[in-house]
């Protein structure tokens, strides 16, 4: 394999990575907690874009439970976002674990 082929392959991989990153920016995943009373939506770039709380989950005497549900729902959505990004990047890198990806 010559140097020109390696450069061409590197350019193709870079273009594919840019395409995947653009896809991730427009993709969303959901996470939930408490049987769905709290749900969070996160982009493929791991940015929280929506948080929904069922009014039945709001109990002024138990704010800590609601806080825990919010944290759990956001973490669930972030986990799903990371998994989505790993799947899409694995398709580009062939499963190689590249630093910073």
Secondary structure, DSSP 8 states (H G I E B T S, - for coil): --HHHHHHHHHHHHHHHHHHHHHHHH-EEEEEEGGGTEEEEEETT--EEEEEE-GGG--GGGHHHHHHHHHHHHHHHHHHHHHHHHHHHHHHHTT---TT-
